[in-house]
Amino acid sequence: MKGKPMMPQHAPAARICRDCDGFAAVVITTGSRHADGTRVTLTVSCPACHGTGNAPAARFAHVGR
């Protein structure tokens, strides 16, 4: 490459939920099976981010005067 070297482009850091690390929903098998043979599953969402995988923006606390 001739000329000016290209600088890497940086994307803004995503706010990933600290509780689920971005894996907001999981599927848990109950061990039972439906009549057609498929497994019974439960989908559980992260209670901290409500299944979005993103954390809300941090709020600054006003301390002192």
C-alpha positions in Angstrom: 0.0 0.0 0.0 1.3 3.3 -0.9 0.6 6.6 0.7 -0.8 7.2 4.2 -1.2 4.0 6.3 -4.7 3.3 7.3 -5.6 3.6 11.0 -7.9 1.1 12.6 -11.5 2.2 13.1 -12.8 1.8 16.6 -16.4 1.3 17.4 -17.9 2.6 20.6 -17.8 0.0 23.4 -21.2 -1.8 23.8 -22.7 -1.7 27.2 -23.0 -5.4 27.9 -25.0 -6.6 30.9 -22.6 -7.5 33.7 -24.9 -10.2 35.1 -25.4 -12.3 31.9 -22.4 -11.1 29.8 -24.7 -10.5 26.8 -26.3 -13.9 26.8 -29.7 -12.6 27.9 -31.9 -15.7 27.5 -31.3 -19.3 28.1 -33.4 -22.4 27.4 -33.5 -25.1 30.1 -34.8 -28.6 29.4 -37.1 -29.9 32.1 -36.4 -33.6 31.4 -40.0 -34.2 30.2 -41.1 -34.9 26.7 -44.1 -33.8 24.6 -46.3 -36.4 23.0 -44.4 -36.0 19.7 -41.1 -36.7 21.4 -39.6 -33.2 21.6 -38.3 -32.0 24.9 -40.2 -29.6 27.2 -38.1 -26.4 27.6 -38.3 -23.2 29.6 -36.9 -19.9 28.3 -35.5 -17.8 31.1 -34.5 -14.1 30.6 -31.9 -12.3 32.6 -33.6 -10.4 35.4 -31.0 -7.5 35.3 -31.4 -6.6 31.6 -34.8 -8.1 31.0 -33.6 -10.2 28.2 -31.9 -7.5 26.1 -28.3 -8.3 26.8 -27.5 -4.6 27.2 -26.9 -2.7 30.3 -28.5 0.7 30.9 -26.1 3.7 30.9 -24.4 4.2 34.2 -25.8 7.0 36.3 -23.5 9.3 38.2 -24.4 9.7 41.8 -24.1 13.3 43.2 -22.1 13.1 46.4 -21.6 16.0 48.7 -22.6 19.5 47.8 
